[in-house]
Amino acid sequence: MKKIILAVFLLFVCHLSSWAQQQPQFTHYGFNGMYISPAYAGITNRPEVLSLYRYQWLNYDATFDDGGSPQTLMLSAHTPVRFLKGGLGLNLVQDKIANTRIQQAALSYSFHLNVGEGKLGLGVQGNINTVKKGSYRAIDEGDPNVPFNSSDTKYDVGAGVWYESELFYAGGGVTNLLRATYEFADSANTGKGRVLGENHIYATAGYNFALTNALVATPTVLLKHDTETFSFDAGARITFDEKYWGGLNYRHQEAVSALVGIALLQDNALRVGYAFDFTTFNRDAKAPTSHEVMVSYRLPEPIVRFRPPVRTPRYNFSK
């Protein structure tokens, strides 16, 4: 059964690998399934709220302007919903890149199927994206190729698949299926510049290896593809007593990373993590380090209050 899931997963990735453009990336991708695929919604049977803040290229020197370091704030929440035979999820993202600000809100639904020892989710997503262009200095005053301080909002959709079991997970997703076009006024406010929203493709997998009764090793991988570039993350973390973890990650042509974290409260409901990225590629055009903080809170599994009737031959009487 696991081979079948892997085959479906790889076909999904290969079919989609002809599109896209990268969205914000996170070093905590192993904890952030909601951002990768709408099918993740409710798949773990525990409602969860997760926040991530990423400060990329800390103290990046833009020379003429104040700052320029990309900064991303993400908030996600998801829960199983039994009467919908699946789960619901919500993603909120604010991404700042130089003078551009991107705000996203996405609502997801995942339909769940019991497959083998785990659960398969098939998800769809509807999202609204707002892109805001800031102020720019034109070398030639009135240059129509320089964006004017304006914004545009568009709706789009996405889809994904996710498989989750106690030992193994794999999933993927694609966004911006409608490929909406965003329009912005030029510096002379006489025309419109256009930016095409490209597809974004993600695929990820991980496996939990029990080293001892208290130590679990989890290798992970994340694939990302767009119309111009392909990138991947690969790493592993070790978890002790289900409460403490540490790990290393490599991001293709970008950085090497270290992760640490701790789980607190009853049932390890509260999780706090930190990731440190050290830039290893094109260092002259970037700052040396990036930093990321994760906080999540997981609620207990919802209680089934209405149990189906149990019928046994003991209560069948005949005359």
MITIDO-22321 format. One record per residue (C-alpha): residue number from 1; y, z, x; residue in three letters. Coordinates in nm, 3 decimals, padded with zeros to 5 digits, always signed. Each point is the difference from the previous one (the first is absolute). Layout:
nr:NUM; c2:Y; c3:Z; c1:X; rest:Ala .
...
This chain:
nr:1; c2:+00.000; c3:+00.000; c1:+00.000; rest:Met .
nr:2; c2:+00.238; c3:+00.084; c1:+00.285; rest:Lys .
nr:3; c2:-00.060; c3:-00.347; c1:+00.148; rest:Lys .
nr:4; c2:+00.096; c3:-00.157; c1:-00.334; rest:Ile .
nr:5; c2:+00.324; c3:+00.201; c1:-00.009; rest:Ile .
nr:6; c2:+00.083; c3:-00.107; c1:+00.356; rest:Leu .
nr:7; c2:-00.070; c3:-00.366; c1:-00.084; rest:Ala .
nr:8; c2:+00.229; c3:+00.008; c1:-00.305; rest:Val .
nr:9; c2:+00.265; c3:+00.176; c1:+00.207; rest:Phe .
nr:10; c2:-00.012; c3:-00.259; c1:+00.280; rest:Leu .
nr:11; c2:+00.009; c3:-00.291; c1:-00.246; rest:Leu .
nr:12; c2:+00.309; c3:+00.156; c1:-00.158; rest:Phe .
nr:13; c2:+00.171; c3:+00.024; c1:+00.340; rest:Val .
nr:14; c2:-00.093; c3:-00.350; c1:+00.114; rest:Cys .
nr:15; c2:+00.112; c3:-00.157; c1:-00.327; rest:His .
nr:16; c2:+00.341; c3:+00.159; c1:+00.024; rest:Leu .
nr:17; c2:+00.063; c3:-00.052; c1:+00.369; rest:Ser .
nr:18; c2:+00.217; c3:-00.308; c1:-00.050; rest:Ser .
nr:19; c2:+00.308; c3:+00.184; c1:-00.140; rest:Trp .
nr:20; c2:+00.255; c3:+00.282; c1:+00.068; rest:Ala .
nr:21; c2:+00.275; c3:+00.186; c1:+00.190; rest:Gln .
nr:22; c2:-00.015; c3:+00.360; c1:+00.117; rest:Gln .
nr:23; c2:+00.128; c3:+00.293; c1:-00.204; rest:Gln .
nr:24; c2:+00.059; c3:+00.348; c1:+00.147; rest:Pro .
nr:25; c2:-00.289; c3:+00.125; c1:+00.212; rest:Gln .
nr:26; c2:-00.126; c3:+00.356; c1:+00.034; rest:Phe .
nr:27; c2:-00.207; c3:+00.168; c1:+00.270; rest:Thr .
nr:28; c2:-00.148; c3:+00.227; c1:-00.268; rest:His .
nr:29; c2:-00.170; c3:-00.297; c1:-00.168; rest:Tyr .
nr:30; c2:-00.329; c3:+00.193; c1:-00.010; rest:Gly .
nr:31; c2:+00.159; c3:+00.241; c1:-00.251; rest:Phe .
nr:32; c2:+00.207; c3:-00.254; c1:-00.190; rest:Asn .
nr:33; c2:-00.235; c3:-00.212; c1:-00.211; rest:Gly .
nr:34; c2:+00.249; c3:-00.026; c1:-00.289; rest:Met .
nr:35; c2:+00.237; c3:-00.207; c1:+00.214; rest:Tyr .
nr:36; c2:-00.278; c3:-00.233; c1:+00.116; rest:Ile .
nr:37; c2:-00.167; c3:-00.073; c1:-00.335; rest:Ser .
nr:38; c2:+00.071; c3:+00.073; c1:-00.369; rest:Pro .
nr:39; c2:-00.378; c3:+00.042; c1:-00.043; rest:Ala .
nr:40; c2:+00.024; c3:+00.334; c1:+00.184; rest:Tyr .
nr:41; c2:+00.162; c3:+00.164; c1:-00.304; rest:Ala .
nr:42; c2:-00.219; c3:+00.292; c1:-00.114; rest:Gly .
nr:43; c2:-00.298; c3:-00.107; c1:+00.214; rest:Ile .
nr:44; c2:-00.035; c3:+00.343; c1:+00.169; rest:Thr .
nr:45; c2:-00.023; c3:+00.184; c1:-00.336; rest:Asn .
nr:46; c2:+00.285; c3:+00.231; c1:+00.106; rest:Arg .
nr:47; c2:+00.365; c3:-00.045; c1:-00.103; rest:Pro .
nr:48; c2:+00.218; c3:-00.022; c1:+00.310; rest:Glu .
nr:49; c2:+00.365; c3:-00.025; c1:+00.099; rest:Val .
nr:50; c2:+00.078; c3:-00.130; c1:+00.350; rest:Leu .
nr:51; c2:+00.324; c3:-00.056; c1:+00.189; rest:Ser .
nr:52; c2:+00.056; c3:-00.177; c1:+00.331; rest:Leu .
nr:53; c2:+00.314; c3:-00.027; c1:+00.208; rest:Tyr .
nr:54; c2:+00.003; c3:-00.239; c1:+00.296; rest:Arg .
nr:55; c2:+00.281; c3:-00.026; c1:+00.256; rest:Tyr .
nr:56; c2:-00.078; c3:-00.304; c1:+00.212; rest:Gln .
nr:57; c2:+00.148; c3:-00.052; c1:+00.347; rest:Trp .
nr:58; c2:+00.189; c3:+00.329; c1:+00.016; rest:Leu .
nr:59; c2:+00.348; c3:-00.034; c1:+00.159; rest:Asn .
nr:60; c2:-00.020; c3:-00.379; c1:+00.006; rest:Tyr .
nr:61; c2:+00.321; c3:-00.130; c1:+00.161; rest:Asp .
nr:62; c2:+00.154; c3:-00.274; c1:-00.214; rest:Ala .
nr:63; c2:+00.300; c3:-00.018; c1:+00.240; rest:Thr .
nr:64; c2:+00.269; c3:-00.097; c1:-00.250; rest:Phe .
nr:65; c2:-00.125; c3:+00.171; c1:-00.315; rest:Asp .
nr:66; c2:-00.095; c3:+00.355; c1:-00.094; rest:Asp .
nr:67; c2:-00.376; c3:+00.021; c1:+00.028; rest:Gly .
nr:68; c2:-00.241; c3:-00.273; c1:-00.098; rest:Gly .
nr:69; c2:-00.326; c3:+00.197; c1:+00.004; rest:Ser .
nr:70; c2:-00.219; c3:-00.089; c1:-00.300; rest:Pro .
nr:71; c2:-00.051; c3:+00.300; c1:-00.228; rest:Gln .
nr:72; c2:-00.247; c3:+00.017; c1:-00.288; rest:Thr .
nr:73; c2:-00.055; c3:+00.263; c1:-00.268; rest:Leu .
nr:74; c2:-00.300; c3:-00.031; c1:-00.231; rest:Met .
nr:75; c2:-00.118; c3:+00.214; c1:-00.292; rest:Leu .
nr:76; c2:-00.327; c3:-00.071; c1:-00.177; rest:Ser .
nr:77; c2:-00.200; c3:+00.170; c1:-00.275; rest:Ala .
nr:78; c2:-00.328; c3:-00.082; c1:-00.168; rest:His .
nr:79; c2:-00.248; c3:+00.160; c1:-00.238; rest:Thr .
nr:80; c2:-00.329; c3:-00.082; c1:-00.172; rest:Pro .
nr:81; c2:+00.031; c3:-00.069; c1:-00.373; rest:Val .
nr:82; c2:-00.338; c3:+00.025; c1:-00.167; rest:Arg .
nr:83; c2:+00.081; c3:-00.167; c1:-00.332; rest:Phe .
nr:84; c2:+00.130; c3:-00.304; c1:+00.194; rest:Leu .
nr:85; c2:-00.325; c3:-00.008; c1:+00.202; rest:Lys .
nr:86; c2:+00.202; c3:+00.001; c1:+00.319; rest:Gly .
nr:87; c2:+00.324; c3:+00.131; c1:+00.143; rest:Gly .
nr:88; c2:+00.378; c3:-00.044; c1:+00.007; rest:Leu .
nr:89; c2:+00.229; c3:+00.001; c1:+00.303; rest:Gly .
nr:90; c2:+00.367; c3:-00.020; c1:+00.092; rest:Leu .
nr:91; c2:+00.167; c3:-00.106; c1:+00.327; rest:Asn .
nr:92; c2:+00.369; c3:+00.045; c1:+00.083; rest:Leu .
nr:93; c2:+00.130; c3:-00.142; c1:+00.330; rest:Val .
nr:94; c2:+00.341; c3:-00.019; c1:+00.163; rest:Gln .
nr:95; c2:+00.015; c3:-00.202; c1:+00.319; rest:Asp .
nr:96; c2:+00.309; c3:-00.034; c1:+00.220; rest:Lys .
nr:97; c2:+00.003; c3:-00.274; c1:+00.264; rest:Ile .
nr:98; c2:+00.336; c3:-00.042; c1:+00.172; rest:Ala .
nr:99; c2:+00.247; c3:-00.098; c1:-00.278; rest:Asn .
nr:100; c2:-00.273; c3:-00.080; c1:-00.253; rest:Thr .
nr:101; c2:-00.139; c3:+00.252; c1:-00.249; rest:Arg .
nr:102; c2:-00.312; c3:-00.067; c1:-00.204; rest:Ile .
nr:103; c2:-00.100; c3:+00.217; c1:-00.296; rest:Gln .
nr:104; c2:-00.337; c3:-00.039; c1:-00.170; rest:Gln .
nr:105; c2:-00.165; c3:+00.164; c1:-00.302; rest:Ala .
nr:106; c2:-00.358; c3:-00.092; c1:-00.090; rest:Ala .
nr:107; c2:-00.229; c3:+00.113; c1:-00.282; rest:Leu .
nr:108; c2:-00.375; c3:-00.050; c1:+00.053; rest:Ser .
nr:109; c2:-00.315; c3:+00.010; c1:-00.212; rest:Tyr .
nr:110; c2:-00.353; c3:+00.009; c1:+00.140; rest:Ser .
nr:111; c2:-00.319; c3:-00.057; c1:-00.199; rest:Phe .
nr:112; c2:-00.292; c3:+00.200; c1:+00.145; rest:His .
nr:113; c2:-00.369; c3:-00.090; c1:+00.020; rest:Leu .
nr:114; c2:-00.280; c3:+00.213; c1:+00.141; rest:Asn .
nr:115; c2:-00.164; c3:-00.204; c1:+00.276; rest:Val .
nr:116; c2:-00.277; c3:+00.144; c1:+00.213; rest:Gly .
nr:117; c2:+00.099; c3:+00.338; c1:+00.139; rest:Glu .
nr:118; c2:+00.371; c3:-00.062; c1:-00.053; rest:Gly .
nr:119; c2:+00.262; c3:-00.144; c1:-00.229; rest:Lys .
nr:120; c2:+00.154; c3:-00.348; c1:-00.011; rest:Leu .
nr:121; c2:+00.358; c3:-00.047; c1:-00.119; rest:Gly .
nr:122; c2:+00.158; c3:-00.325; c1:-00.118; rest:Leu .
nr:123; c2:+00.376; c3:+00.034; c1:-00.014; rest:Gly .
nr:124; c2:+00.313; c3:-00.176; c1:-00.121; rest:Val .
nr:125; c2:+00.361; c3:+00.086; c1:+00.069; rest:Gln .
nr:126; c2:+00.341; c3:-00.078; c1:-00.145; rest:Gly .
nr:127; c2:+00.302; c3:+00.064; c1:+00.216; rest:Asn .
nr:128; c2:+00.376; c3:-00.035; c1:+00.008; rest:Ile .
nr:129; c2:+00.177; c3:-00.074; c1:+00.330; rest:Asn .
nr:130; c2:+00.368; c3:+00.028; c1:+00.082; rest:Thr .
nr:131; c2:+00.134; c3:-00.150; c1:+00.322; rest:Val .
nr:132; c2:+00.352; c3:+00.099; c1:+00.106; rest:Lys .
nr:133; c2:+00.189; c3:-00.189; c1:+00.270; rest:Lys .
nr:134; c2:+00.263; c3:+00.196; c1:+00.190; rest:Gly .
nr:135; c2:+00.316; c3:-00.112; c1:+00.177; rest:Ser .
nr:136; c2:-00.015; c3:-00.244; c1:+00.293; rest:Tyr .
nr:137; c2:+00.254; c3:-00.123; c1:+00.256; rest:Arg .
nr:138; c2:+00.046; c3:-00.374; c1:-00.005; rest:Ala .
nr:139; c2:+00.102; c3:-00.167; c1:+00.327; rest:Ile .
nr:140; c2:+00.169; c3:-00.270; c1:-00.208; rest:Asp .
nr:141; c2:+00.182; c3:+00.142; c1:-00.303; rest:Glu .
nr:142; c2:-00.143; c3:-00.129; c1:-00.328; rest:Gly .
nr:143; c2:-00.325; c3:-00.120; c1:+00.159; rest:Asp .
nr:144; c2:-00.226; c3:-00.075; c1:-00.304; rest:Pro .
nr:145; c2:-00.312; c3:+00.089; c1:+00.205; rest:Asn .
nr:146; c2:+00.103; c3:+00.367; c1:+00.029; rest:Val .
nr:147; c2:-00.119; c3:+00.214; c1:-00.295; rest:Pro .
nr:148; c2:+00.257; c3:+00.178; c1:-00.215; rest:Phe .
nr:149; c2:-00.050; c3:+00.364; c1:-00.101; rest:Asn .
nr:150; c2:-00.207; c3:-00.055; c1:-00.314; rest:Ser .
nr:151; c2:-00.342; c3:+00.077; c1:-00.146; rest:Ser .
nr:152; c2:-00.271; c3:-00.153; c1:-00.217; rest:Asp .
nr:153; c2:-00.288; c3:+00.147; c1:-00.202; rest:Thr .
nr:154; c2:-00.325; c3:-00.172; c1:-00.092; rest:Lys .
nr:155; c2:-00.333; c3:+00.087; c1:-00.163; rest:Tyr .
nr:156; c2:-00.334; c3:-00.081; c1:+00.157; rest:Asp .
nr:157; c2:-00.372; c3:+00.082; c1:-00.024; rest:Val .
nr:158; c2:-00.288; c3:+00.089; c1:+00.230; rest:Gly .
nr:159; c2:-00.376; c3:+00.056; c1:-00.005; rest:Ala .
nr:160; c2:-00.267; c3:+00.169; c1:+00.206; rest:Gly .
nr:161; c2:-00.352; c3:+00.137; c1:+00.038; rest:Val .
nr:162; c2:-00.123; c3:+00.334; c1:+00.139; rest:Trp .
nr:163; c2:-00.341; c3:+00.159; c1:+00.060; rest:Tyr .
nr:164; c2:-00.027; c3:+00.373; c1:+00.069; rest:Glu .
nr:165; c2:-00.303; c3:+00.219; c1:+00.076; rest:Ser .
nr:166; c2:-00.047; c3:+00.327; c1:+00.184; rest:Glu .
nr:167; c2:-00.067; c3:-00.176; c1:+00.331; rest:Leu .
nr:168; c2:+00.164; c3:-00.342; c1:-00.027; rest:Phe .
nr:169; c2:+00.307; c3:-00.172; c1:-00.144; rest:Tyr .
nr:170; c2:+00.132; c3:-00.354; c1:+00.004; rest:Ala .
nr:171; c2:+00.279; c3:-00.168; c1:-00.190; rest:Gly .
nr:172; c2:+00.271; c3:-00.260; c1:-00.005; rest:Gly .
nr:173; c2:+00.301; c3:-00.115; c1:-00.193; rest:Gly .
nr:174; c2:+00.253; c3:-00.279; c1:-00.035; rest:Val .
nr:175; c2:+00.356; c3:+00.030; c1:-00.129; rest:Thr .
nr:176; c2:+00.276; c3:-00.241; c1:-00.108; rest:Asn .
nr:177; c2:-00.238; c3:-00.239; c1:-00.172; rest:Leu .
nr:178; c2:+00.292; c3:-00.155; c1:-00.190; rest:Leu .
nr:179; c2:+00.192; c3:-00.056; c1:+00.326; rest:Arg .
nr:180; c2:+00.334; c3:+00.077; c1:-00.159; rest:Ala .
nr:181; c2:+00.315; c3:-00.147; c1:+00.157; rest:Thr .
nr:182; c2:+00.295; c3:+00.231; c1:+00.074; rest:Tyr .
nr:183; c2:+00.353; c3:-00.143; c1:-00.002; rest:Glu .
nr:184; c2:+00.307; c3:+00.134; c1:+00.181; rest:Phe .
nr:185; c2:+00.362; c3:-00.104; c1:+00.010; rest:Ala .
nr:186; c2:+00.135; c3:-00.138; c1:+00.330; rest:Asp .
nr:187; c2:+00.291; c3:+00.144; c1:+00.197; rest:Ser .
nr:188; c2:+00.249; c3:-00.227; c1:-00.181; rest:Ala .
nr:189; c2:-00.156; c3:+00.096; c1:-00.334; rest:Asn .
nr:190; c2:-00.023; c3:-00.369; c1:-00.086; rest:Thr .
nr:191; c2:-00.376; c3:-00.063; c1:+00.010; rest:Gly .
nr:192; c2:-00.342; c3:+00.158; c1:-00.005; rest:Lys .
nr:193; c2:-00.239; c3:+00.066; c1:+00.283; rest:Gly .
nr:194; c2:-00.368; c3:+00.033; c1:-00.087; rest:Arg .
nr:195; c2:-00.282; c3:+00.211; c1:+00.140; rest:Val .
nr:196; c2:-00.357; c3:-00.067; c1:-00.113; rest:Leu .
nr:197; c2:-00.216; c3:+00.305; c1:-00.063; rest:Gly .
nr:198; c2:-00.326; c3:-00.075; c1:+00.182; rest:Glu .
nr:199; c2:-00.350; c3:+00.132; c1:-00.071; rest:Asn .
nr:200; c2:-00.113; c3:+00.309; c1:+00.191; rest:His .
nr:201; c2:-00.370; c3:+00.049; c1:+00.070; rest:Ile .
nr:202; c2:-00.172; c3:+00.322; c1:+00.110; rest:Tyr .
nr:203; c2:-00.363; c3:+00.086; c1:+00.064; rest:Ala .
nr:204; c2:-00.136; c3:+00.329; c1:+00.130; rest:Thr .
nr:205; c2:-00.325; c3:+00.190; c1:+00.056; rest:Ala .
nr:206; c2:-00.123; c3:+00.331; c1:+00.140; rest:Gly .
nr:207; c2:-00.323; c3:+00.192; c1:+00.050; rest:Tyr .
nr:208; c2:-00.068; c3:+00.375; c1:+00.033; rest:Asn .
nr:209; c2:-00.250; c3:+00.094; c1:+00.272; rest:Phe .
nr:210; c2:-00.119; c3:+00.362; c1:+00.005; rest:Ala .
nr:211; c2:-00.011; c3:+00.102; c1:+00.368; rest:Leu .
nr:212; c2:-00.085; c3:+00.363; c1:-00.078; rest:Thr .
nr:213; c2:+00.012; c3:+00.223; c1:-00.305; rest:Asn .
nr:214; c2:+00.372; c3:+00.051; c1:+00.064; rest:Ala .
nr:215; c2:+00.112; c3:-00.323; c1:+00.173; rest:Leu .
nr:216; c2:+00.040; c3:-00.339; c1:-00.172; rest:Val .
nr:217; c2:+00.112; c3:-00.318; c1:+00.178; rest:Ala .
nr:218; c2:+00.170; c3:-00.270; c1:-00.210; rest:Thr .
nr:219; c2:+00.064; c3:-00.343; c1:+00.159; rest:Pro .
nr:220; c2:+00.249; c3:-00.206; c1:-00.202; rest:Thr .
nr:221; c2:+00.140; c3:-00.352; c1:+00.000; rest:Val .
nr:222; c2:+00.287; c3:-00.170; c1:-00.184; rest:Leu .
nr:223; c2:+00.058; c3:-00.377; c1:-00.010; rest:Leu .
nr:224; c2:+00.338; c3:-00.149; c1:-00.094; rest:Lys .
nr:225; c2:+00.085; c3:-00.366; c1:-00.046; rest:His .
nr:226; c2:+00.295; c3:-00.217; c1:-00.102; rest:Asp .
nr:227; c2:+00.091; c3:-00.367; c1:+00.022; rest:Thr .
nr:228; c2:+00.124; c3:+00.044; c1:+00.357; rest:Glu .
nr:229; c2:-00.183; c3:+00.292; c1:+00.158; rest:Thr .
nr:230; c2:-00.330; c3:+00.188; c1:+00.008; rest:Phe .
nr:231; c2:-00.013; c3:+00.362; c1:+00.107; rest:Ser .
nr:232; c2:-00.250; c3:+00.283; c1:-00.001; rest:Phe .
nr:233; c2:-00.030; c3:+00.374; c1:+00.058; rest:Asp .
nr:234; c2:-00.316; c3:+00.158; c1:+00.137; rest:Ala .
nr:235; c2:-00.060; c3:+00.365; c1:+00.073; rest:Gly .
nr:236; c2:-00.201; c3:+00.314; c1:-00.067; rest:Ala .
nr:237; c2:+00.058; c3:+00.363; c1:-00.084; rest:Arg .
nr:238; c2:-00.215; c3:+00.312; c1:+00.027; rest:Ile .
nr:239; c2:+00.013; c3:+00.264; c1:-00.271; rest:Thr .
nr:240; c2:-00.107; c3:+00.361; c1:+00.063; rest:Phe .
nr:241; c2:-00.120; c3:+00.221; c1:-00.285; rest:Asp .
nr:242; c2:+00.167; c3:-00.238; c1:-00.250; rest:Glu .
nr:243; c2:+00.334; c3:+00.163; c1:+00.090; rest:Lys .
nr:244; c2:+00.125; c3:-00.128; c1:+00.337; rest:Tyr .
nr:245; c2:+00.011; c3:-00.355; c1:+00.128; rest:Trp .
nr:246; c2:+00.119; c3:-00.199; c1:+00.297; rest:Gly .
nr:247; c2:-00.030; c3:-00.366; c1:+00.087; rest:Gly .
nr:248; c2:+00.114; c3:-00.308; c1:+00.190; rest:Leu .
nr:249; c2:+00.103; c3:-00.343; c1:-00.128; rest:Asn .
nr:250; c2:+00.085; c3:-00.339; c1:+00.148; rest:Tyr .
nr:251; c2:+00.233; c3:-00.245; c1:-00.177; rest:Arg .
nr:252; c2:-00.033; c3:-00.359; c1:+00.119; rest:His .
nr:253; c2:+00.299; c3:-00.113; c1:+00.208; rest:Gln .
nr:254; c2:+00.197; c3:+00.309; c1:-00.099; rest:Glu .
nr:255; c2:-00.100; c3:+00.354; c1:+00.098; rest:Ala .
nr:256; c2:-00.260; c3:+00.265; c1:+00.073; rest:Val .
nr:257; c2:+00.009; c3:+00.310; c1:-00.219; rest:Ser .
nr:258; c2:-00.119; c3:+00.359; c1:-00.021; rest:Ala .
nr:259; c2:-00.054; c3:+00.186; c1:-00.329; rest:Leu .
nr:260; c2:-00.041; c3:+00.371; c1:-00.074; rest:Val .
nr:261; c2:-00.025; c3:+00.186; c1:-00.329; rest:Gly .
nr:262; c2:-00.108; c3:+00.307; c1:-00.189; rest:Ile .
nr:263; c2:-00.125; c3:+00.074; c1:-00.353; rest:Ala .
nr:264; c2:+00.116; c3:+00.318; c1:-00.172; rest:Leu .
nr:265; c2:-00.047; c3:+00.201; c1:-00.321; rest:Leu .
nr:266; c2:-00.308; c3:+00.022; c1:-00.220; rest:Gln .
nr:267; c2:-00.230; c3:-00.305; c1:+00.012; rest:Asp .
nr:268; c2:+00.224; c3:-00.139; c1:+00.278; rest:Asn .
nr:269; c2:+00.241; c3:-00.112; c1:-00.270; rest:Ala .
nr:270; c2:+00.307; c3:-00.028; c1:+00.227; rest:Leu .
nr:271; c2:-00.018; c3:-00.236; c1:+00.299; rest:Arg .
nr:272; c2:+00.269; c3:-00.041; c1:+00.264; rest:Val .
nr:273; c2:-00.018; c3:-00.262; c1:+00.274; rest:Gly .
nr:274; c2:+00.211; c3:-00.137; c1:+00.285; rest:Tyr .
nr:275; c2:-00.035; c3:-00.328; c1:+00.190; rest:Ala .
nr:276; c2:+00.166; c3:-00.098; c1:+00.329; rest:Phe .
nr:277; c2:+00.019; c3:-00.368; c1:+00.100; rest:Asp .
nr:278; c2:+00.069; c3:-00.114; c1:+00.355; rest:Phe .
nr:279; c2:+00.126; c3:-00.358; c1:+00.023; rest:Thr .
nr:280; c2:-00.211; c3:-00.220; c1:+00.228; rest:Thr .
nr:281; c2:+00.116; c3:-00.355; c1:-00.089; rest:Phe .
nr:282; c2:+00.345; c3:-00.161; c1:+00.046; rest:Asn .
nr:283; c2:+00.136; c3:+00.335; c1:+00.116; rest:Arg .
nr:284; c2:+00.332; c3:-00.153; c1:+00.116; rest:Asp .
nr:285; c2:+00.084; c3:-00.092; c1:-00.360; rest:Ala .
nr:286; c2:-00.110; c3:+00.331; c1:-00.157; rest:Lys .
nr:287; c2:+00.030; c3:+00.375; c1:+00.046; rest:Ala .
nr:288; c2:-00.293; c3:+00.183; c1:+00.167; rest:Pro .
nr:289; c2:-00.116; c3:+00.219; c1:-00.289; rest:Thr .
nr:290; c2:-00.052; c3:+00.013; c1:-00.376; rest:Ser .
nr:291; c2:-00.073; c3:+00.306; c1:-00.213; rest:His .
nr:292; c2:-00.172; c3:+00.054; c1:-00.334; rest:Glu .
nr:293; c2:-00.051; c3:+00.305; c1:-00.223; rest:Val .
nr:294; c2:-00.250; c3:+00.024; c1:-00.287; rest:Met .
nr:295; c2:-00.023; c3:+00.265; c1:-00.274; rest:Val .
nr:296; c2:-00.251; c3:-00.019; c1:-00.285; rest:Ser .
nr:297; c2:-00.123; c3:+00.230; c1:-00.275; rest:Tyr .
nr:298; c2:-00.329; c3:-00.051; c1:-00.182; rest:Arg .
nr:299; c2:-00.082; c3:+00.164; c1:-00.331; rest:Leu .
nr:300; c2:-00.353; c3:+00.101; c1:-00.108; rest:Pro .
nr:301; c2:-00.213; c3:-00.253; c1:-00.185; rest:Glu .
nr:302; c2:+00.087; c3:-00.011; c1:-00.372; rest:Pro .
nr:303; c2:-00.236; c3:+00.203; c1:-00.219; rest:Ile .
nr:304; c2:-00.206; c3:-00.186; c1:-00.259; rest:Val .
nr:305; c2:+00.062; c3:+00.208; c1:-00.312; rest:Arg .
nr:306; c2:-00.202; c3:-00.211; c1:-00.242; rest:Phe .
nr:307; c2:-00.362; c3:-00.043; c1:+00.100; rest:Arg .
nr:308; c2:-00.223; c3:-00.259; c1:-00.172; rest:Pro .
nr:309; c2:-00.279; c3:+00.136; c1:-00.224; rest:Pro .
nr:310; c2:-00.337; c3:+00.051; c1:+00.167; rest:Val .
nr:311; c2:-00.293; c3:-00.125; c1:-00.203; rest:Arg .
nr:312; c2:-00.355; c3:+00.114; c1:+00.082; rest:Thr .
nr:313; c2:-00.337; c3:-00.036; c1:-00.182; rest:Pro .
nr:314; c2:+00.000; c3:+00.377; c1:-00.050; rest:Arg .
nr:315; c2:+00.237; c3:-00.038; c1:-00.296; rest:Tyr .
nr:316; c2:-00.180; c3:-00.287; c1:-00.168; rest:Asn .
nr:317; c2:-00.206; c3:+00.117; c1:-00.300; rest:Phe .
nr:318; c2:-00.227; c3:-00.200; c1:-00.215; rest:Ser .
nr:319; c2:-00.177; c3:+00.087; c1:-00.325; rest:Lys .
